[in-house]
Amino acid sequence: MILLIFLMTGLSVQSQISGKQPLTKGADRIERYNQQIDLMDQSAYKSLHWQYLGPINVSGRATDVEAVRVPGKSLTIWVATASGGVWKSENEGTTWIPVFEKQVTTDIGDLAIDPKDPESVWVGTGEANIFRSSMAGCGIYKTTDGGKTWKNLGLEDTHTIARILIHPSDSRIVYVAAGGHEWTTNPERGVYKTTDGGLSWNKILFVNDMTGAYDLIFDPSDPDIIYAATWQRIREKWNDPRTKDNYSGSAIWKSTDAGKTWVQINQGLPEPNRRGRIGIAASASNPNVIYALLDNYEMAREAREGEMDSYGRQKTGTIKGATVYRSDDKGANWKQVSGLTPETKRFMEGHSGTYGWVFGQIRVDPKNENKVFTLGLFLNTSTDGGKTFKSERRSLHMDHHALWIDPQNTDYMLSGNDGGVNATYDGGKNWKHFVEIPVAQFYNVAVGMDEPFHIYGSVQDHYSWGGEVNIQNGRDRIQPISFSSVPGGEGCTHLVDPRNPNLLYSCMFYGSLQKSEFNGKRWISKSIQPKIDENDPPLRGEWIAPFVLSPHNQDIIYHGLQYVFKSNDQGQTWEKISPDLTFNNPDKRGDISFQTITGLSESPVKSGLIYAGTDDGRLHMTKDGGETWTEILNDLPKGRWISRIVASQHAMGRVFVTQNGKRDDDFQVYVWKSENYGQTWEDISGNIPMGPVNVIKEDPENPAQLYVGTDIGVYVSKDRGKKWSVLGDLPSTYVHDLVIHPRDNMIVIATHGRGMFTLDVNGLRENHSTDN
């Protein structure tokens, strides 16, 4: 009965210990970031330098790219990235500098260059594509000096900004399309307008607290005529943000009076509850012509048995997906132009894979109303007004989100995709990749014990990569390196057998475990996934499922799905050593694997002392290798994702736990310590200003020294969490994982947006206590 009551009371939004409350307001986040700046200035370790490891041959997701020609200068290019800030090149892409890396968030949705002043640029934070790895923004920023300084101009509770429009003749007038929170409902959605350069904002189009604005364009002949696209969506922890039968907010809107009044213009489009995300574009050469790229939820066909989606899951049905509509009368009427033949229908069904909500971008050649580009898995070009398309599949990375077309020379284009930014000077025949923009989005890091030691990690939309860290020329002279492909998925955990650096364990999607051995030339991999009886419920693994090698015997593997599995023989055979440790609520089962284990740790002091935490907020412990399990969440916050568990290597009953509130739009700092196996907990978040918190680690030598990685940086404590200091000169970045090399005493961090870095920790250990 107690369990049932807990499940039904919805306690997931409140913290229950020490009065710690969720941190949800944008103004509070900005205040906390100001505290972060003070903490950085006061840190005794601010001069320690994080050395960039790379990869120098992999970039990351670009969400927008814009360019401007200044007389007498080379083309200036601005790039917005999903989680690596804003980058600028003043020499047409020869060199790049980061210009937005010291802010409360570096997750960018859109940017716009003032048409009257190339030094004045607006940046909207919060990626509107809402990937599973997207982070919340904190409003809109403006620079008037080319990116040297920035000012926050409000809208900090919108969380995602999809489009910024600056009036072509009055720079004080700016429109913003705000998508709203990713995980929770909120009223700060829709279209906003300022007439005083951002000093104040008016919400001029609002549908409801689940419907945001996702595109916004001027009529090329009259900036008082504005078109907007809205999309109703929410992301649940167990479901992608899909359109549902009872949704009515997705629509195209038109204003002819600069946003004072709006009317829907949807004649010829699917019914509202079949409209997903919509992108819009107007023809500069013929303003009567407008195009819409709509994620169409009308059913195309039922799925075939064995037909899988992009992540190896059985499809339930195939929607029409990406559909191009055209209006020749400024939106009064729409006509479907794509997918009208069997061949083009198949093409459009595959346009956006199974995640059409991350695209929704369409462009028109400024000089040719019939030349249309759609951005999906590939960059697609039509020369017949959207009837047929050809895809660029050779030279560009997949998943496209941005396209800039030079209005003076339309053969010159800049593409933004999950691989970075590319340029073409010949209309797409050849492309150049600006790999120099270092914004790879790592999820994790593992290190080997070889000399020099190797590092491994998974990268968003790049699968897994590894490289060599050579400290033989000096611990402060490590050079960035090219990485090479290694076994694993794009969302993955890696572990290297400490006895054999050529033995690597990794996961593919959703906890599919494999073992790989390097034979001197290549990796040989095989699946070692646990098997279940055919009558058992399917295994559920998190996107980045945890597994550990026992510190007592590295032939023993523990793997966390909804159960804990144990293998005594490197994965050849398995036994299930726990019940389902999640709530296993049938109402929270969807197309995203949820109610899974996300944190797993075995005590280095005592074999069989194991801790397991879940994404739905449960926390368990066993002292007898899985014979009995005890729930130990006790007075910790309910419903929060367990992001990391560390059983201490210095004291048997000591354990550290971090919780992450991202999926509740909560930015509070949750860091806990127990000295009695989790019977009682102490808040050791101390003076860390803001989260979410992704990882905690103990120092291998100093029992009192701890490290924490958050969505803003790395912290170190010398007194077991009473006081924290910012560690080193890292820019604001999402630190998803960190490891301390046990032999070489180097911290290596995996950031989601700035690649990997390392720092020498020898100087941090001076005069440490030997008291456990």
C-alpha positions in Angstrom: 0.0 0.0 0.0 2.9 2.4 0.8 4.3 1.8 -2.7 1.0 2.4 -4.3 0.5 5.6 -2.5 3.9 6.8 -3.5 3.2 6.1 -7.1 0.0 8.0 -7.1 0.9 11.1 -5.1 3.1 12.7 -7.8 5.9 13.7 -5.4 8.3 14.1 -8.3 8.4 17.9 -8.2 9.5 18.6 -4.7 12.7 18.1 -2.8 12.2 16.5 0.6 15.5 17.1 2.3 17.0 20.2 4.0 14.4 22.4 2.5 16.0 22.2 -0.9 13.5 23.3 -3.5 13.6 22.9 -7.3 15.3 25.7 -9.2 13.1 26.5 -12.2 13.0 30.3 -12.8 15.2 31.8 -15.5 15.9 34.9 -13.4 17.2 32.6 -10.6 19.4 30.8 -13.0 21.0 34.1 -14.1 21.5 35.0 -10.4 23.1 31.7 -9.8 25.4 32.2 -12.8 26.5 35.5 -11.4 27.5 33.5 -8.2 29.4 31.2 -10.5 31.4 34.1 -11.9 32.3 35.2 -8.4 33.2 31.6 -7.5 35.5 31.4 -10.5 37.2 34.7 -9.6 37.8 33.5 -6.0 39.0 30.0 -6.9 42.5 29.0 -5.8 42.6 26.8 -8.9 41.4 29.3 -11.5 44.9 29.4 -13.1 45.0 25.6 -13.7 44.7 25.0 -17.5 42.4 22.5 -19.1 44.2 21.2 -22.1 42.0 20.4 -25.1 42.4 16.8 -26.2 40.2 16.9 -29.3 39.0 15.4 -31.5 40.4 17.8 -34.1 38.8 15.7 -36.9 35.2 15.7 -35.5 32.8 18.7 -35.1 29.3 18.8 -33.8 25.7 19.9 -34.3 25.2 23.4 -35.8 21.7 24.8 -35.3 22.1 28.0 -37.3 24.6 29.6 -39.6 24.4 33.2 -40.9 26.9 35.3 -42.8 27.3 39.0 -43.7 29.4 40.8 -46.3 31.2 43.9 -45.0 32.7 46.2 -47.7 36.5 45.8 -47.7 36.4 42.6 -45.6 36.1 38.9 -46.1 32.8 37.2 -45.5 32.0 37.1 -41.8 30.3 33.8 -40.7 28.5 33.2 -37.5 27.6 29.7 -36.3 25.2 28.7 -33.6 25.8 25.3 -32.1 23.5 22.9 -30.2 25.7 22.9 -27.0 29.0 24.6 -27.8 28.0 28.3 -27.9 28.5 30.6 -30.8 31.5 30.7 -33.1 32.7 33.4 -35.5 35.0 33.6 -38.5 36.0 36.9 -40.0 38.0 35.3 -42.8 35.4 33.2 -44.5 36.0 30.1 -42.4 39.8 30.0 -42.4 39.9 30.4 -38.6 37.2 30.4 -35.9 36.9 31.9 -32.5 34.3 31.2 -29.7 32.3 34.3 -28.9 29.6 33.0 -26.6 31.3 30.7 -24.1 31.0 32.5 -20.7 27.2 32.4 -20.2 24.6 30.6 -18.1 23.9 28.4 -21.1 25.7 27.6 -24.4 22.8 25.8 -26.0 21.8 27.9 -28.9 18.6 27.9 -30.9 19.0 30.7 -33.4 21.0 33.8 -34.2 20.3 36.9 -36.4 22.6 39.6 -37.7 21.2 43.1 -37.8 20.8 44.0 -41.5 21.8 47.6 -40.7 24.8 46.8 -38.4 27.0 43.7 -38.9 28.5 44.1 -35.4 25.0 43.8 -33.8 23.9 40.2 -33.4 21.1 38.6 -31.5 21.3 35.1 -30.1 18.4 33.0 -28.9 19.4 30.3 -26.4 17.9 26.9 -26.1 17.9 24.4 -29.0 14.5 24.2 -30.5 15.1 20.8 -32.1 14.8 19.2 -28.6 17.0 16.2 -29.1 17.3 14.0 -26.1 20.6 15.8 -25.5 19.3 19.3 -25.9 19.7 21.7 -23.0 17.4 24.5 -21.8 18.2 28.0 -22.9 18.0 31.1 -20.7 16.6 33.9 -22.9 17.9 36.1 -25.6 21.2 37.9 -25.8 22.6 40.8 -27.9 26.1 42.0 -28.8 26.8 45.4 -30.4 30.6 44.8 -30.7 30.8 41.7 -32.8 30.7 39.2 -29.9 33.2 40.8 -27.5 30.4 41.5 -24.9 26.8 40.3 -24.5 23.8 41.5 -22.7 20.8 39.3 -21.6 17.6 40.9 -22.9 15.0 38.7 -21.1 12.7 35.9 -22.2 14.7 33.7 -19.9 11.8 31.4 -19.2 11.2 30.5 -22.8 13.9 27.8 -22.7 13.9 27.3 -26.5 14.1 29.9 -29.2 13.5 28.8 -32.8 13.8 32.0 -34.8 14.7 35.7 -34.5 13.6 38.3 -37.0 15.1 41.8 -37.1 13.1 44.4 -39.0 15.0 45.3 -42.2 14.8 49.1 -41.7 14.3 49.6 -37.9 16.7 47.7 -35.7 14.7 48.4 -32.6 11.9 46.1 -33.9 12.7 42.4 -33.3 10.4 39.3 -33.4 11.1 36.1 -31.6 9.6 32.6 -32.0 9.7 30.9 -28.6 9.2 27.1 -28.4 8.8 26.9 -24.6 9.9 24.3 -22.1 10.9 20.9 -23.4 9.6 18.8 -20.5 6.9 20.8 -18.8 4.1 23.1 -19.7 4.6 26.9 -19.4 3.0 30.1 -20.7 6.3 31.6 -22.0 5.7 30.3 -25.6 4.6 31.9 -28.8 5.7 35.0 -30.7 7.2 37.9 -28.9 7.9 41.4 -30.2 10.1 44.3 -29.0 10.0 47.9 -30.4 12.7 49.2 -28.1 15.6 47.0 -28.9 14.8 44.4 -26.3 14.2 46.5 -23.2 10.7 45.2 -23.1 8.7 42.5 -24.8 5.1 41.9 -25.7 3.7 38.4 -26.4 1.8 39.0 -29.6 0.8 35.4 -30.5 -0.1 32.8 -27.9 -2.1 29.6 -28.3 -1.7 27.6 -25.1 0.9 26.4 -22.6 1.9 23.5 -24.8 2.1 25.3 -28.1 5.2 27.2 -29.1 6.3 29.2 -32.2 8.7 27.3 -34.3 9.2 29.4 -37.4 8.7 33.1 -38.3 9.3 34.9 -41.6 8.6 38.3 -43.2 6.9 38.8 -46.4 9.9 39.8 -48.6 7.9 42.7 -50.0 6.5 44.1 -46.8 7.9 43.5 -43.3 4.5 44.3 -41.7 3.2 41.0 -43.2 4.5 38.2 -41.0 4.0 34.5 -41.1 4.4 32.2 -38.1 4.2 28.5 -37.5 3.2 27.0 -34.2 3.6 23.4 -32.9 1.9 21.8 -29.9 4.2 19.4 -28.2 5.7 18.2 -24.9 8.4 15.7 -24.3 7.7 13.1 -21.7 10.4 11.0 -20.2 9.0 8.0 -21.9 7.8 9.5 -25.2 9.2 11.6 -28.0 7.4 15.0 -28.6 4.8 13.7 -31.0 1.5 15.1 -32.1 -1.5 13.5 -30.4 -5.1 13.2 -31.3 -6.3 15.8 -28.9 -3.8 18.5 -30.0 -5.1 21.5 -31.9 -2.3 24.1 -31.6 -0.2 23.3 -34.7 -0.9 25.8 -37.4 0.4 28.5 -39.8 -0.6 32.1 -38.9 -0.5 35.4 -40.8 -0.5 39.0 -39.6 -0.8 42.0 -41.9 -0.4 44.6 -39.2 3.1 43.9 -37.8 1.8 41.3 -35.3 -1.2 43.2 -33.8 -3.7 40.6 -35.1 -3.3 37.1 -36.5 -5.4 34.7 -38.5 -4.9 31.1 -39.2 -4.1 30.2 -42.9 -4.4 26.4 -43.1 -6.7 25.8 -46.1 -5.4 22.7 -47.8 -3.2 21.4 -44.8 -4.0 18.3 -42.8 -6.3 18.6 -39.8 -4.7 20.2 -36.7 -4.2 17.0 -34.8 -2.2 15.6 -37.8 0.2 18.5 -38.0 3.6 18.1 -36.4 6.4 20.7 -36.6 6.1 23.1 -39.5 8.8 25.1 -41.3 8.0 28.0 -43.6 9.8 30.0 -46.3 8.8 32.8 -48.7 10.2 33.4 -52.2 12.2 36.6 -52.4 11.8 36.6 -56.2 8.0 36.1 -56.0 6.5 37.0 -52.6 3.2 35.4 -53.5 4.9 32.0 -53.2 5.3 30.5 -49.8 6.4 26.9 -48.9 5.7 24.8 -45.8 7.5 21.7 -44.7 5.1 19.9 -42.4 5.7 16.7 -40.4 2.5 15.0 -41.4 0.9 12.6 -38.9 -1.7 11.2 -41.3 -1.1 7.5 -41.6 0.7 6.3 -44.7 0.7 2.6 -44.0 0.9 0.0 -41.2 4.3 -1.2 -40.2 5.5 -4.6 -41.5 6.5 -7.3 -39.0 10.1 -6.8 -38.3 10.2 -3.2 -39.7 12.4 -1.3 -37.3 12.9 2.4 -36.6 16.3 4.2 -36.5 17.1 2.6 -33.1 16.2 -1.0 -33.8 12.7 -0.9 -32.3 9.6 -2.4 -34.0 7.6 0.3 -35.8 3.9 0.6 -35.0 3.1 2.4 -38.2 4.4 4.8 -40.8 3.1 8.3 -41.0 3.3 10.4 -44.1 6.1 12.4 -42.4 7.8 15.3 -44.3 5.3 16.9 -46.7 5.9 20.0 -48.8 3.0 22.4 -49.4 3.0 25.4 -51.6 0.9 28.5 -51.7 0.8 30.9 -54.7 -1.5 33.4 -53.0 0.4 34.4 -49.8 -1.0 31.6 -47.7 -4.7 31.8 -48.6 -4.6 28.3 -50.0 -2.1 25.5 -49.8 -1.5 22.6 -52.2 0.6 19.5 -51.5 3.4 19.3 -54.0 5.6 16.5 -52.7 5.0 12.8 -52.5 2.4 12.6 -55.2 3.9 9.6 -57.1 4.9 6.2 -55.5 8.6 7.0 -55.9 8.4 10.5 -54.4 6.1 9.3 -51.7 8.7 6.7 -50.5 11.4 9.5 -50.7 9.4 11.8 -48.4 8.6 8.9 -45.9 12.3 8.6 -45.4 13.0 12.3 -45.4 13.2 12.7 -41.6 13.6 9.2 -40.3 11.5 8.5 -37.3 12.2 11.9 -35.7 10.6 14.5 -37.9 10.3 17.0 -35.0 14.0 17.8 -35.0 13.9 19.2 -38.5 11.2 21.5 -39.9 13.5 23.7 -42.0 12.8 24.8 -45.6 14.5 27.4 -47.8 13.9 29.0 -51.2 16.6 30.2 -53.6 16.3 34.0 -53.4 16.4 34.2 -57.2 14.3 31.2 -58.2 10.9 30.5 -56.7 11.0 26.9 -57.9 14.3 26.0 -56.3 13.5 24.6 -52.9 15.7 23.1 -50.2 14.4 20.9 -47.4 16.5 19.9 -44.4 16.1 16.4 -43.0 18.4 13.4 -42.7 20.0 14.9 -45.8 20.1 18.2 -47.6 17.5 17.9 -50.3 17.2 20.1 -53.4 14.2 20.5 -55.7 14.2 22.5 -59.0 10.5 22.0 -59.8 8.8 23.6 -56.9 9.0 20.7 -54.5 7.6 17.9 -56.7 10.9 16.0 -56.8 14.0 16.1 -54.7 17.6 15.0 -54.9 19.7 14.4 -51.7 23.3 15.2 -51.1 24.5 12.0 -49.5 28.2 12.0 -50.3 29.9 15.0 -48.8 27.7 16.1 -45.9 27.1 14.6 -42.5 23.5 13.6 -41.8 20.8 15.5 -39.9 20.5 19.0 -41.3 19.3 22.1 -39.3 20.5 25.2 -41.0 21.1 26.6 -44.5 22.3 30.1 -45.5 22.1 31.0 -49.2 24.1 34.0 -50.4 21.5 36.4 -51.8 24.1 37.8 -54.3 25.4 34.4 -55.5 23.0 31.6 -54.8 25.6 29.0 -55.7 27.3 29.9 -52.4 25.7 28.2 -49.5 26.5 27.3 -45.9 25.0 24.1 -44.4 24.6 23.4 -40.7 24.2 19.8 -39.6 25.1 17.3 -36.9 28.7 17.1 -38.3 29.2 20.9 -38.1 29.3 23.5 -40.9 30.0 23.0 -44.6 30.4 25.5 -47.5 29.8 25.1 -51.2 30.8 27.6 -53.9 29.3 25.8 -56.9 25.7 25.1 -56.0 26.4 21.8 -54.1 28.7 20.0 -56.5 31.5 20.2 -53.9 31.5 20.9 -50.2 34.2 22.1 -47.7 33.9 21.0 -44.1 34.9 23.4 -41.3 36.1 20.7 -39.0 38.0 23.4 -37.1 34.9 24.2 -35.0 35.5 22.0 -31.9 32.0 21.3 -30.7 31.8 17.5 -30.5 29.1 16.3 -28.1 30.5 13.5 -25.9 28.4 11.5 -23.6 31.1 9.6 -21.6 34.8 8.9 -21.2 36.8 5.8 -20.3 40.6 5.4 -20.0 42.9 2.5 -20.6 46.1 1.5 -18.7 48.3 1.4 -21.7 51.3 3.8 -22.1 50.5 6.3 -23.6 46.9 5.7 -22.4 43.9 5.7 -24.7 40.6 7.5 -24.1 37.2 6.4 -25.4 33.8 8.1 -25.6 30.6 8.2 -27.6 29.6 11.3 -29.5 26.1 12.5 -30.5 25.4 11.3 -34.1 29.0 10.1 -34.6 29.0 6.7 -32.8 32.1 6.1 -30.6 35.7 7.5 -30.9 39.0 7.0 -29.2 42.4 8.6 -29.1 45.8 8.5 -27.4 46.9 10.9 -24.6 50.7 11.2 -24.6 52.2 13.0 -21.6 55.8 12.0 -22.3 56.7 15.4 -23.6 55.3 17.1 -20.5 52.1 17.0 -18.6 51.3 20.6 -19.6 52.2 20.2 -23.3 49.6 17.8 -24.5 48.5 18.4 -28.1 45.0 18.0 -29.5 44.7 14.9 -31.5 42.6 13.2 -34.2 40.4 10.4 -32.9 39.5 7.2 -34.7 36.4 5.1 -34.7 36.0 2.5 -32.0 33.2 0.0 -31.0 30.1 1.5 -29.5 27.1 3.6 -30.3 26.4 7.3 -30.2 24.9 7.0 -26.8 27.1 4.6 -24.9 29.2 3.7 -21.9 32.7 2.3 -22.4 35.0 0.5 -20.0 38.5 -0.8 -20.6 39.8 -3.9 -18.8 42.5 -2.5 -16.6 44.5 -5.7 -17.1 44.3 -5.6 -20.9 44.1 -2.3 -22.7 43.0 -4.1 -25.9 39.8 -5.4 -24.3 37.0 -2.8 -24.6 33.4 -3.1 -23.4 30.8 -0.8 -24.9 27.1 -0.4 -25.5 25.0 0.3 -28.6 21.6 1.9 -28.2 19.6 1.3 -25.1 22.0 -1.0 -23.2 23.0 -3.5 -25.9 26.3 -4.6 -24.5 29.3 -5.8 -26.6 32.8 -6.9 -26.0 35.6 -6.0 -28.4 39.2 -7.0 -28.7 41.9 -5.2 -30.7 44.1 -7.6 -32.7 46.7 -5.1 -33.7 44.9 -4.1 -36.8 41.2 -3.8 -36.0 38.6 -4.4 -33.4 36.7 -7.7 -33.3 33.4 -7.3 -31.5 30.7 -9.6 -30.3 27.4 -9.1 -28.5 27.3 -10.2 -24.8 23.9 -8.9 -24.1 22.0 -10.9 -21.4 19.2 -13.1 -22.6 15.8 -13.5 -21.1 13.0 -16.1 -21.4 10.6 -15.4 -24.3 7.7 -15.0 -21.8 9.5 -12.3 -19.8 8.9 -8.6 -20.3 11.3 -7.1 -22.8 14.6 -5.7 -21.4 14.6 -2.0 -20.9 18.0 -0.2 -21.2 18.6 3.6 -20.9 20.1 5.5 -23.9 23.4 5.4 -22.0 23.0 2.3 -19.9 25.5 1.8 -17.0 27.6 -1.3 -16.6 30.7 -1.8 -14.3 33.6 -4.2 -14.1 34.0 -5.5 -10.5 37.0 -3.8 -8.8 37.6 -7.2 -7.1 37.7 -9.3 -10.3 37.5 -7.7 -13.7 36.0 -10.9 -15.2 32.8 -10.0 -13.4 30.5 -7.5 -15.1 27.4 -5.9 -13.7 24.9 -4.6 -16.2 22.0 -2.3 -15.4 18.7 -2.5 -17.4 15.5 -2.6 -15.4 17.2 -5.5 -13.6 20.8 -5.8 -12.5 22.6 -8.7 -14.3 25.9 -10.3 -13.3 28.4 -12.2 -15.4 31.3 -14.1 -13.9 33.0 -14.8 -17.3 33.3 -11.6 -19.2 29.7 -11.7 -20.5 29.6 -15.3 -21.8 26.8 -16.2 -19.3 24.6 -14.1 -17.1 22.3 -14.3 -14.1 19.7 -11.8 -13.0 20.5 -10.7 -9.5 17.7 -8.2 -8.8 14.0 -7.8 -9.3 12.8 -4.9 -11.5 14.2 -2.0 -9.5 12.0 0.7 -11.2 8.4 1.5 -10.5 7.5 -0.2 -13.7 4.4 1.9 -14.1 2.5 0.8 -17.2 1.3 4.3 -17.8 4.9 5.4 -18.3 5.8 3.1 -21.2 6.2 4.7 -24.6 8.6 4.9 -27.5 11.5 6.0 -25.3 13.0 3.4 -23.0 12.2 4.6 -19.5 12.0 3.1 -16.0 15.6 1.8 -16.3 18.8 1.7 -14.2 20.9 4.8 -14.7 23.4 4.5 -11.9 25.4 1.4 -10.8 28.3 1.0 -8.5 30.0 -1.9 -6.6 32.0 -1.0 -3.5 35.8 -1.4 -4.0 36.0 -2.2 -0.3 33.5 -5.0 -0.1 32.6 -7.4 -2.9 28.9 -7.7 -3.4 28.0 -4.4 -1.9 26.2 -2.8 -4.9 24.1 0.3 -5.4 21.6 0.9 -8.2 19.6 4.0 -9.1 17.0 4.6 -11.8 15.7 7.3 -14.1 12.3 7.3 -12.4 14.0 8.1 -9.1 14.5 4.9 -7.2 17.6 3.9 -5.3 18.5 0.5 -4.0 21.4 -1.3 -2.2 22.4 -4.9 -1.7 25.1 -6.1 0.7 25.0 -9.7 -0.4 25.6 -9.7 -4.1 21.9 -9.3 -5.0 20.2 -11.8 -2.6 18.3 -9.0 -0.9 17.8 -5.4 -2.0 16.8 -2.5 0.2 15.4 0.8 -1.0 17.5 3.7 0.4 16.1 6.8 -1.3 14.7 7.7 2.1 14.5 11.5 2.4 16.1 12.3 -0.9 14.1 14.2 -3.5 11.5 12.0 -5.1 11.2 11.3 -8.8 14.6 12.8 -9.8 16.9 11.0 -12.3 19.8 9.3 -10.5 22.7 10.5 -12.6 25.6 8.9 -10.8 26.4 6.6 -7.8 29.9 6.2 -6.4 30.5 3.6 -3.7 33.6 4.9 -1.8 37.0 3.3 -2.3 38.1 4.8 1.1 35.3 3.8 3.5 32.9 0.8 3.4 29.6 2.5 4.3 30.3 5.7 2.4 28.4 6.3 -0.9 27.8 9.4 -3.0 24.8 10.0 -5.2 23.9 12.8 -7.7 20.5 13.5 -9.0 19.7 15.4 -12.2 16.5 17.5 -12.6 16.9 18.3 -16.3 13.8 16.3 -17.3 11.7 18.2 -14.8 13.1 21.6 -16.0 14.8 21.8 -12.7 18.4 23.2 -12.4 18.9 22.6 -8.7 22.2 21.1 -7.4 21.6 17.6 -6.0 24.7 16.1 -4.5 24.5 13.7 -1.5 26.7 11.6 0.8 25.9 8.8 3.2 28.3 7.2 5.7 25.9 4.4 6.6 25.0 2.6 3.3 22.2 5.1 2.5 20.2 4.9 5.7 20.7 8.7 6.1 21.9 11.3 3.7 23.8 14.6 3.9 23.5 17.4 1.4 27.1 18.2 0.2 26.2 20.4 -2.7 27.6 23.3 -0.6 28.3 26.4 -2.6 28.0 24.9 -6.1 25.7 27.6 -7.6 23.7 25.6 -10.2 23.1 22.3 -11.8 22.0 20.0 -13.2 24.6 17.6 -11.9 25.9 14.8 -14.1 28.8 13.1 -12.3 30.7 12.9 -9.0 34.0 11.1 -8.5 36.3 10.5 -5.6 40.0 11.2 -5.8 41.9 7.8 -5.9 44.5 9.0 -3.4 42.9 11.8 -1.2 39.8 10.5 0.6 38.6 14.1 1.2 38.9 15.2 -2.4 35.8 15.1 -4.6 35.1 16.2 -8.2 31.7 17.2 -9.6 30.7 17.8 -13.2 27.6 19.9 -14.0 26.0 21.6 -17.0 28.3 24.6 -16.4 31.7 23.1 -15.5 33.9 21.2 -13.0 34.2 21.7 -9.2 36.7 20.3 -6.7 36.3 20.0 -2.9 39.1 19.3 -0.5 36.9 18.7 2.5 34.4 16.1 1.3 31.8 18.5 0.1 31.7 21.2 2.7 33.2 23.8 0.3 33.7 23.7 -3.5 35.9 25.6 -5.9 35.7 26.0 -9.6 38.4 23.9 -11.1 40.5 25.5 -13.8 39.8 27.7 -16.8 37.2 25.7 -18.5 34.5 27.7 -20.5 30.9 27.2 -19.7 30.2 23.7 -20.9 28.1 20.6 -20.2 30.4 18.1 -18.4 28.7 14.8 -18.8 31.5 12.5 -17.5 34.9 12.6 -15.8 37.5 10.1 -14.8 40.8 10.4 -12.9 43.5 8.2 -14.5 44.7 6.1 -11.5 48.3 5.9 -12.7 49.0 9.1 -14.5 46.9 11.4 -12.3 45.2 13.2 -15.1 41.5 14.1 -15.0 39.8 13.6 -18.4 36.4 15.1 -18.9 33.8 14.4 -21.6 31.9 17.6 -22.5 28.7 17.6 -24.5 29.6 20.4 -26.9 33.3 21.2 -26.5 35.0 17.8 -26.9 37.4 16.3 -24.3 39.8 18.1 -22.0 42.4 17.0 -19.5 44.1 18.5 -16.4 47.0 17.5 -14.2 45.7 16.8 -10.6 49.1 16.3 -8.9 49.1 19.9 -7.6 45.6 19.4 -6.0 46.7 16.7 -3.7 49.3 18.6 -1.6 49.0 18.1 2.1 46.0 15.8 1.9 44.7 14.0 4.9 45.1 10.2 5.3 42.0 10.1 7.5 39.2 8.2 5.8 
